[in-house]
Amino acid sequence: MAPLNRKARLSYAAMSLPHSATTLPDAIDPARFGGDIALLALLASEPTLCVPPGLAFDADALSAHGPTSQESTAQGSFAGAWAALGAPSRVLVRSRPADAPAGPDTQPAPGTRIPTAAAFAATIADAAVLDAPLLVLADHPHEVRGVAYSEDPREDRSDEIHIDAWAATTPTGAPVRYRRPRQTGPDAPDANTARHANNEGGHWHTTIGEGAFPVLPSPALASIARALRTAERVLGDAIALEWRWSSDHGLTIVGVEPQRTPMPWAVYRDSPQPHDGWSRANAGEVLAAPVTPLTWDMMNEPLNSGFAAMYPPGWSQGRRFFALFNSYAYFNLGLVYHLVVERMGGPARAMLDVVGGPGDPQSLGVPDRGLRWRTILRSLPTIIRSTASQGGLPNRWLWEERQLEALRAEITSVDPAGVDSSTIMVALDHIYQRQLPHVRFFMEAQGAAFSNYAMLRHMLDWFLSDPALANRLVQGLPEVSTAALNLRLWRLGQRAAAQATVAAIVRDTPPASLRDALRATPDGVWLANALDDFLRDHAHRGAAELELMSPRWGDDPTPVLTSFRSYVTNPRATSVRALAQRQQDDREAAQHELDVRLSQRWWERLLPLRRAVVRHYARLAQRYAPLRENPKAAVLAVAYETRSLVLVVGERLTTTGVLADPNDVFFLDRRELSQLVNAAESDAAESHDRDADAASIGRLRRRIWRRRRFYQQALETEPQPFAGESTAQTNAAEPQSAATAESAPPGPLPGLAAPAGVAKGLGASAGVAEGLARILNSPADGARLGPGEILVARFTDPGWTHLFPIAGAVVTEIGGVLSHGAIVAREYGLPAVVNVPGATSIPDGARIRVDGSAGRVERLA
């Protein structure tokens, strides 16, 4: 039997076709026939693709069909006329709305096979069918059917083609799934897979579903792969191709549509490892929203390798500390617990308090333990080496800071207007490689700050049952850059408030036009210049500043200028200098209190061992606390310049019509973005090269579209506190230090949604404040925060801290005592409680009391 192809067309002259029916390959008007039919018509025009002859009808044509008794006449049903004119006795009828989305694990609907026009008449009698365009194709016997995807429809393997196949005798059940890299070459097979060579090079990896079996020979796989590439070239998009295969007819294409399923990225596929415990702790504070592909591509390896470098190679080699689940970032708190507590003997509860983990270590499936002395003795050489390595970090930071400033200056010295986008992409790769060691240092510095502060907190809990005293011992530190920048802006506000003319301009002018209004007045020029200098120096700061797509103050200064207006219109009596001095005095008072409380017994005065140990860790915590903030700020300054270059590329691609939005670039990784730029800037002379570039652009655009859909779905999904499968394992219990109820981290004390409700959190900054609760979702809502009101949010990061001088206290659902917001709150003397369950359930405007020493939030009746 000869293959069915477009050359075997039948004559339609004998058929009385209505005006709204047309033959393939001419049915190319999506407005009449639907996008899927139009795409199939385009493929029917391609000589190398076998598409059966067929007819397309719009909804108006369906009312013209005759009764079943006339199916063999020109007035009969379309399917009947089709069969009567000599087409194979089987026809394939498809009817579906043009914009019907495909599910994430579904393939294009195969249509309904009917042997007679009677069955077709029954089908179109359905009112639902009458509302959709109709496609009638000749069909033929086949051994295998299936769907081929030019991109992985289920995960993020965008550089693999996938083929799902069903035997004709088993049309339901799990398919046989074939996959192969788009670029030929060997690829390591997965577990429980078989490999099939094909005549195009490379290997197919075949996953055999339950009850299924390998059904496609190598020539069929090669034919389908070629058809996918051809269809992509013709349609310029990532596609799903419905096909049939028989030994007599070969490959036939019976359906095509763009891949519409939302597309995740960086899916965590590693098998659960011992001690894994994935938590939103810490990660939920700095990366609260879903992470875009470009951001994850830039930070994934540096973050994981930087954290691994903190431990001996044999302890964490090949392990991951950060991963994405449903595009939200998670921190491997279980693994860190294992390394710090079970391998080095560190204190469990203090570690969780600092990181911001669950209040009860049992939530991770691990016991609550203090110092484990036998473990410490076994790991003493490692601990000594780690401590010695940390000792050089403050001096190393001075060198790292100079290197990062030099890198930033090197980037800003390049004028993007003078280079093409391909050159910019090369520069981005260079920047990535240059900043790798600096990001690793940043992670190592974080570890030093966390570990020493945790030890100080534990010692105070053990000896004095007062871990909250640690907060006072590490405040009043002038080297904390995030606190200093907001104090600089606060100082400007106090100066402006003292000048009536300037204060009136600030009060009456919208933030977006404030600087222009100030320049128009001689009295305000100094402030406009000062604000320009501030925004230039801190352009890289902003909310969610680890996410490259998030705008910074340099892009949109409105949030920070809104806070500045509040500084001017509601000046505080305390000067910036007096505030800084007050916090330093309180730190010295806490140090004196510590000495007194550890010297109350005569033997403590003779043998001041405990006092020496606690003072040692207090000095270390004070020394390393600035390293929690300052390296991050310097790294973000470079990231801001990187973002600016990426947006230059995005603007150019949008101007030329390649992209719809400059921010689309953040939904590709660096390699994919380079591919898009190269294809867009290509000046290929050969037509097949131009077609390949167009297909590459279309595929990448569809990838962006699908990822944006996934991103939007993730935004609408509340991330769970824990993800993955917890495999935390613990050793035998050892003696632990005493802990009091007052030092306990947050417990499940619900009730803030009701009058007189109470919740327990982690006291992050000492003091007590009462005021109206103001629930904010982002710093952009800062205009709603009145002077002295309690700022309540799911989290805060440095991009929120310009609101702190306005607030009377801070309450967050996520965070630890060494969170960025907690550090800045201590520098401002602002009472703060973090890690409060259900904090944002407080009704907006309700009156609450915040006790930053006891870690208690109470809703007042």
N, C-alpha and C positions, 0 to 999 in steps of 0.2 A: 504493500500500500504506500503510495507516495506521501511524503511529508505534507502536512497542511501548512502552507505559508501564504504570504500576501499575494504571490503570483497566481495562486489557485482561486482567484476571486470568481464568484458567480455573477451572472448578469442579473441586474436588478430591474431590467426594463419591464419585465412582466408583472412587477409588483406595483400596486397602487399605493405608493408611499405618501404619507401626509407631509406637508411642508415642514413639519417639525421633526422629521426623521432624516437621518443622513447615514452614510456608510463610512466605516473606517477605511482609510485613515483621515477622513475629512471632518470628523466630529471633534473639532478643536475649540469650540466656543464654550468655555466654562460656565458662562452665564446661562446657557441653554441646557447643557448636558451634565454639568458638574465637573469638578476638577479632576477626579479620578478617570473619568471617561476621556477627558481631553488629553490627559497624560498618556493614556494607552493609545490614543489616536496618533500622538507624536511618535511613539515607539513603532507603531505599524508602518510609519513612513521610513523607518530605518531598514535598509536592505539586509543587514546581518542578523536581524531579530525576526523570529518566527512568531507572528501574531495571527491567530485564526481570523478568517473573514467574519465580518459581523455588521450589525446595524445598531445605531444609537437613536433612542427616542426621548424627547423631553416629555414633561408631564402632560402637555396638551395632546400629544399623540395617543396617549393611552386610552382616551375616551372613544377613539375611532375604530377600535378592534371589533370584528364581527363575532357572531356566535360560533360555538364550537363546530356546529354542523357545516359551516362554511370554511373550515380551516384549510381546505385544499384549494380554495379559490382566491382570487385577488382581493376579495372583500373580507377574507378570513382574518384570523388573528395574525399578528406579525410572526409569532413563533411557528404557527401552522404554515403560513406562506413560505417561511424560511425552509421548513422541512420539505414542503411540496416542490420547491424549486431545485431539489437535488442535493441539498447539504446533507451531511451525515445525519443519521436518524437521531442522534443525541445533540441537544443544544444546551448551552450554559447561559442561564439568565441571571442577571445581577441587578438588583435595585437597592439603592441606599442613598440617603442624603449626602450631598457632596461634601459637607463639612463634618460628617460623623467621625469623631475621634476614635482611634484605635487604643485599646488598653495597653498597659505596659507589658503584658505577657500574652497578647493576642496577635494574630496575623490578620491580614485583610480577609474579610468574609469570602469564602470560596464560591458563594452563590448557590443557586438551587439547580441541580441537574434534573431535567425532565425529558422523558422520551417522546412525549406527544404534546400537541398544542392544547389538548384538553387540560393537562396539568398546568400548562402555562396560563390558560384562561382562568383556572381556579386561583392561581397565584396572583394575577393582576386584579382579581375581584376584591382583593384585600384593600381596604381604603388607604392603609398606610403605604402601600406600594404606589398608589395613584399619585401620591404627593412627591414622588422622587423620580429622577431620570432613570431610564431603563437601558440596559445594554444586553444585546443578544449576540452570543458568539457561537460559532460551530465548535463542537467538542468532539473528542474521539477517545477510544479506549486508551488507558495508560496504566503503567505499573506503579508509578510513584507520583505524588503531588507534594507541594510544599510552598514555603515562603523563604525567600532569600533577602537578607538585610545587608546594606552596605555599611552599616555601623551596628555595633552590639545594641540590641533593643532593650536589654535588661540591666546592663551595668555601664561602666564608663570606658570600656575598651574600644575607643573610637578608631583605632587603627587595625581593626579586625573585621572581616566580613563573616557573616553567619548564615547558615542554611539550616532550616528546619524541614524535615522530610517525614512523610507518612506513606506507608505502603497503601496501595489502593484497596487492598483487602482488609486493612485495619485503619479506617479513616479517623478513628478517635483514639484517645490515650496520649501518652507522652511521645513526642517525636524523637527521631534520631537527630542530634544536633551536631553539625559540623562547624568548625571555625578555623580560620587561617589568617595570619597577618596580611595586611594589604601589600606589604613589601615582602617579596619572597625571601626565603632563607630559613635555616633551622630554627625551631622554637621548642623549648623543653616541654614535653607533654605533661599534662596534668595527671594526677592520680586517677586510676580507673578509666583511662581513656586509651583509645587505639589510634594509630597514626596511619594515614593513607596518603601515599605520594600521588602527585598528579603531574600531568605533562606540562604544567606551567612553572614548575619549581616549587620549592617549599614543601610543607606538609600540612595535611588536614588533621585536626584533632577532633576525634569523634566521641561524643558523650552518648552513651546508649541508655535510653530511658527504659523504665520498667515495662516489660512486655514488648519492647521494640527490638529491632535488629538492623544492622547496616543494610541499607537498601540501594544506595547510589553507587554506581561504578565510577571509577576515576574519570572517564570521559565526560560523564554527566556533571561531575563536580567542576571540571574545567570549563564546560560549556556555560554553566550557571555563573561562574566567576566572570567569564568574559561578558556575559549578558549584563551582569551588574555594572561592570565598568562602562559598557556602551550606554546603558540606560542613564547612568550618572552623567556621562558626557552629553547626551542628548537633552536631558532635563535639567542639568546643572544643579542637582540636589542630592541629598542623602535619601535613599528610597527603600521601599519594601516591594519586592517583586514576587507576584504569585505565578507559579509555574506548574507545568505538567511534564512528565518524562515517560517515554516509552521506547522500547528497543526498535520499534518500527518507525516512529515519527520523530524521534529525538526530542529536543527541547522545544516547548511551546510556552509563550508568555500569554497569560490570560488576565492579568491584573497588575496594576502598579499604583502606588501612592507614596507621597512623601512620608518619611518617618516622623510620626507625630508624638510618640511617647516621650514623656519627660525623661531627661537624661541626667543621671547623677554623675558625680566625678569623685575621684580619689576614694572609691569604695574600699572600706577596710575588709580585706579578704583573708588576712592571716588567721590561721587556726588558733583557737584560744591557747595561750601559753600559761605555764605555771605562774601563779601570783597576779595575773592580770585582774585589774579592777578599774574599769573605765568610768570616770566621774566628770561632771561638769565643773567640779571645784577648780578654781583658778582659771581654767579655760573659759568658763562661762562669764568671767569678769572681763577678760581682755578681748574675747571674741564672742560677744553675746549673740550676734546674728549669724546666719549661715555664711560660710566662707566661700568666696568666689574662687574659681579654678586658678586664675593667675596668682592670687594671693597665696593660695596653698602651695602652688608650684614654687614660689619664691621662699617660703618659710619652712616647708616640710622637712627637708634634709638638714638645714641649719639648726632648727629647734631640736630635732631628735638626736643628731650627732652631738650637739652642745650639751644636752642633758646626759647622754651616755658618757661623755668625757669626764664627768664629775666622779665616776666610779671606776674601779679597776676593770681592765678590758674583759676579763673572764666573767665578770658579774653581769654585765648588761650588753654584751656584744650581740648585735643582731636584733635587739629588742627595741620596741617602739614606745615612746613616752607620750606622744601626741598622735591622734588619729581623728578622722572624720567619720561620724555616723549620721546619715541623712543630712550631710553637709554641715553639721554642727561639730565644733571642735570639742574633743574630750581628752582629759589628762589621765594617764595611767597611774592613778593613785595607789592601786593595789601593788604595782611593781615598786613604786617609790617606798611604800610602807615596808615591803620585803627587804629592800636594800638598806634603808635607814635603820629600821627596827630589828629585823631578824638577822641581818648580816653584820650590822655594826653596833647593835644594842641600844639605839637611840630611843627617846621617849615617844610613845605612840600618840597620846592625846595632845601633847604640845605640838607635835608635827602637824596634826590635823587642824589644830587651832590656827597655826600660822598660815597654812596653805588655804584654809577655808573649806576643809572637807566636812563630812557629816559629823554631827556632834558626838555620835556614839561610834567608836571604832567597830562595834559589832555590825554596823551597817555594811561594812566591807567584808564581813565574814571573818574578822580577825579579833583577837582579844585586846582589851585595854591594858597596856603594860607600861611600867615605868622603865628605868634603866635596867638593862639585862647585863649584869656584871660578868658572868661567864662568857657571854658573847663579846663583850667589850675586850676582855683579856685575849680571846682568840683572835680578834680583829685589830689588836693594838698596833701592829706595824702599818696596816692600811690606814688606820685613823691618824697615826703620826704623819704619814706621808701626805694625807689629805690636808691636815692642818697646816703643814709646812707649805704646801702648794697655795693654800688660801692666803697665807701671810704675805705673799707678793702681789696679791690682786690690787690693792689700792695704788701701789706704784705702777703696776701694769696699766691701770686705768688711765693714768696721765698720758702714757704713750698711745694707748688705744684712742683716746679722745683726739689727740693731734692727728692720728691717721684718718679718723673718720671725718674730721674737719677738712683735711686735705682732699679726701675723696669727694666730699660734697662740693668743695671749691672747683675741683676738676670737672665735675658734672655741669655745674652752673656756668662754667666758662665756655661751654660749647653752645653755639647758636643753632638751634634745631632748624631754623629757616634755611641754613646753608647746606644741609645734608638731606639725603633721601631717607625714606622710612627703613629701608634695608640696613642702612648704616646705623640708624638708631637701634635696630634690633641687635646688631652686633655689639653696640655699646651696652645694651641692657645685659647681655650675657657677660660682658666684661665686668660690669658693676656687680652682678651676682657673684662672680668668682672672687672679686676683691673684698666683698663684705662678708663672705662666709666665715673667716676666722674671727671677725669682730662680733658676729652674732653668737658664735660659740663662746667667746669670752663673756658676752652678755648673759648667756645661760649659766656659765660657771659662776659669775658674780651673783646671780639670783640664788644659786644653791648655797653660796657662802652666807648670804644675808639670811636665808631661811633657816639654815642649820644652827647658826649661832644665836639667833633670836629664839628659836625653839628650845635650845639648851638653857638660855637665861630664863625663859618662862617656866621650864620644868624645875630648875633649881629653886626658883622663888616659890613654886607650888610645894616642893618637897620640904624646904626648910621653913617657910613662913606661911604656907597655905594661902598665898596671895600672888597668883600669877599675873594679875592685872597690874601689879606694880611695875612690871616690865614696860608697859606702855609709857609711863611717865619717865622711865630711865632713857628712853630713846627719842624723846621729843626735844624741841629747841635746837635742832641741828641745822645750821645755816647752809650746809652744803647740798641740801635737797633741792634739785633744780625745779621740780614741778611746783613746790611751795613758793620758791623764790619768784617764779615768773608771775604768779597770781598776786603776790605781794607787790610786785613792781606795778601791776595794773591798779591795784588798790591804792597805792601811793599817788598815782596820777589822778585817780578819782578824788582823793582827799584834797589835792592841790586845786583841782578844777572846781570843787564845791566851794572853795574859799573865794572864788571870783564870780560875782553875781552874773555878769554878762555871759561868761562861758557856761556857767551852770544852767542858765536859761536856754541857751542853744542846745545843750545836751538833753535837757528835759523835753524840749518841744520838737526835736528833729528825729525822724525815724532813723534807726541805726544804719540802714543801708546808705543813707546820704549824709551821715553825720560828719565825716571828714571833709567833704566838699563844703558843707555849711560852715565849718570852723575856719576853713581857708578863706572864706569870703569875708571874714571879720578880722581886723587886725589883732584884736584881743585873743582870738582863737587859733592863730597860726601855730603858736608853740605847741598846743595840744594836738592839732592835726599832725604835725611832724612827729610828735612823741608817739602817737598811736601808729603812725606809719612805721616807725622804728620797731615798736613792739611787735606788730604783725609781721614784719620782715624777719625779725629774730626768731619768732615762734610760729611761723607760717605752717610748720609741720604738725602742730598740735591740733587735736580735734576729738570728737566723740568716735569711739570704735576705730582708733587710729592705727591699729594693726591691720585693718582691712583696707587694701589699696583702693577699693572703689569708694570708700567713705570720703566725703569732702572734708578738707582741713580748714583751719582758720584762714590760711592763705587763699583758699577758694571761696569761702563764704564766712566772713567775719561776723555775720549778724548775731549768732548766739553770744559770742564773747562781748560784743559791743552793747548788746542788750543788758548784760550783767554790769558792764561799765556804767551805763546810765543809772542803774540802781545804786552803784557806789556813790555817784555824784548826788543823786536826789535824796538818798537816805544815808548820809555819812555817819559812820560810827564815831563815838567819842574817843575810842582807843586808837592811837596812832599806830602805824605799822612798826615803827621802831619800838614803841612801848610793848606791843604784842610780842615781838620777837624776844625782847628782854624778859618779859613775863614767863614765856615758855622755858627759856634757859634757866631762870631762877627756880622754876618749879622742878626742872630736871635735877638741879643741884640739891634742892630740898629733898627730892626722892632719894638721891644718893646718900644724903645725911641720914634720912630715916632708915635706909637699908643698913647702914653701919650700926646705928643704935639698936635696931631690932636683932641684929646678929651678934651683939656684944652684951646681952643682958645677963648672961651667966658668967661666973668667975672663970670657969674653965674655957669659955669661949674667948675671954679676953687674954688668957695665957696662951691658948693654942687657937689662933684665929683662922683655922683651916677653912671653915665654911665661908667666912667672910671673904677670904682670899679667892676662893673658887667663884663665888657669885660676882665679885667685883671684876674678876678676869673675864667672865662671860658678858658682863655689862659693857666693859670696854670694847670687846669684840663686836657685840651687837651694835654699839654706837659707831664703830669704825666701818662696819659693812652695810649699815642701813642705807646710806646714800647710794650704794652700788645697786640697790633694788630699783632706783629711779633713773639715775644719771646715764648709765650705758644705754638704757632703753630709749631715752630722749635723743641721744646722739645717733643711734641706729635709725630711729624714725625720721630724723632730719635727712638722712640719705634716702630713705624710702620715699619721702615726699618728692625729692627730685626725680626718683625713678618713676613715681606716679605721673609727674608732669610730662616726662618723655613719652610714657605710654599713652597719655591723653593726646599728645601731639599726633601720634600715629592714628589714634581713634578719630580725631578731627579730620585728618586727611582722608581716611577711608570713608568717612561719612560724607565728606564733600564730593567725593567721586562716585558716590552711590553704592559703594561696596557694602557698607554697613548702614543700618538705620539710626543708630545712636552711638556716639563716641564711647559710652560706657560698655558697649558690646565687647570691647577688647578684653575686659576683665573676665569674660566667660570662655576664654581660651588660655591654654598654658603658653609658655614662651615658644616652644617648638611649633605649636599650632599657629600662633600669631605670626611667627616668621614665615610659615607656609602661606598664610593668607597675604602677607605683604609681598612676598616674592611673586605670587600669582597675580596680584593686582598691579604690580609694577613691571610685569614681564612685557617684553617687546618681541615676543616670539614671532618669527616670520612664517613658520609652517602652520598650516591650518590645524593639524592634529595637535600641535603643541598649544595653540590658542584654545582649542576645545578642552584639552586637559586642564589648562589654567581655569577656564570657566567652570568645569566640573569641580575642581578643587575649591573654588570660591563658593559655589553653591553648597557643597557638602559642609564646609565650615560655617556658612551662614545658618544652615539648618541645625548644625550642632549648637550654635549659640542660642537659637530659638528654643531648642529642646531644653537646654540647660537653664535658660531663663524661666521656663515653665517649672522646672524642678525647683529652682531657687524660690519662686513665688509660692509653690506648695510648701516648701520648708519654712518660709516666713510665717505661714499660717498654721504651722504645727508647733506646739509647745515641746521643746526638747525635754526628755526625761532626765532626772538627776543621774541615772546610771545607764550605761549602754553595754552591749555585748554580753558575754557570758563570764561571770566572775569565777576565777579559778584560784582565789587567794588561798594559800596554805600556810599553816603556822606550825611552829615547833612547840615543844613542851613548855608549859608555863614556868616562869621564873618569878622570884619575889619582885614586887613593884612598890613604888613609892606611894605614900598616902596622898589622897586628894580629897578635898572637901566639896560639899555641894555648891559652895559659892564659886568654885573654879570650873564647874562643869560647863562644857560647851552647850550649844543650843539643844534643847529637848523638845519633844512634841507637845508644846503648850498652846494649843489653838485657842482662838477666841478674840482676836483683834477685830474681827468683823462685827462683834457684838459690843454693846456698851460695857464698860468696866472689864474688858478682856485684857489678858496679859500674855506676853510671849517672851521667851528667853532667847538671847542670842549671845554673841561674843562681844564683850566690851572692848572696843577698839581705841577709844579716846575718852579720858576721864571727864567727869562733870555731869551735871543734871540740868535738863532744860525742859520747859513746858511750852507748848505752842500748838498752832493748827497744823495738822498733817497736810502736806501738799504732795500728791502722787504725781510724779513726772515719768514719762516714758522715754524722754530723750532730753539732752540739753537745749534742744530747740524749743522746748516748752518752758524754758527758764523765765519768761516774762510773767508766768503765773505765780512764781515764787515771791512772796512778800517778805519784807524784812522781819527776821526773827521766826519765820515759819519753819517747820520741820521738813526737811527734804527727805522724801521716802521714794525709793526706786528699787528696781530689781537688782541693779548693780551700779557702781560708779567706776569710771576710769579717769585718767588725767584730763580727758576732754570735758569732764563734768566739774572739775574743781574750781572753775571761775565762779560757780554758783555758791561755793562754800562761804565766802565772806558775807553773803546775804542771809544765809540760813542760820537758824538757832541751834540746829543739831542735824545729824545725818543718820538715817536708818536704811539698811539694804537687806535684800533677801539672800544675796550671794556675796561671798567675800570672807577673808580671813583677817587676822590682826596685823598682817603685813601686806594687805592689799594696798593698791595705790591710793585709793580714797582714804583708807585708814591712816596712812602715813601723813597725808596732807592735813587731815582733820586734826591730828595731834599737833602739827606745826601751827595751826590756827587756834588751838585751844577750844576746839569745837566738839562737844559731846557726840560720840558716835557709837552705834551698835550695829554690827554686821551679822550676816548669816542668821537672819530672823525669819523663821518659817511664816509664810503668809503675810509678810509685812505689807505688800501692796493690796491686800484685802481690806485694809483700813479705809473707811469711807473718806473721800477727799473732803478736807475741811474739818474733820473730827479733831477734837482736842486730845493730845497725848502727852505723856511724860516719858522722857528718855533718860535713863541712868547709864552713862557710858562706863562707869566703874563696875557696876554689878552686871552689866549686859542685859538689862531689863527694859522692856517697852510696855507701857501701860496705857490703855485707852481710858480717859477720864470720863466719868458719867456726865 
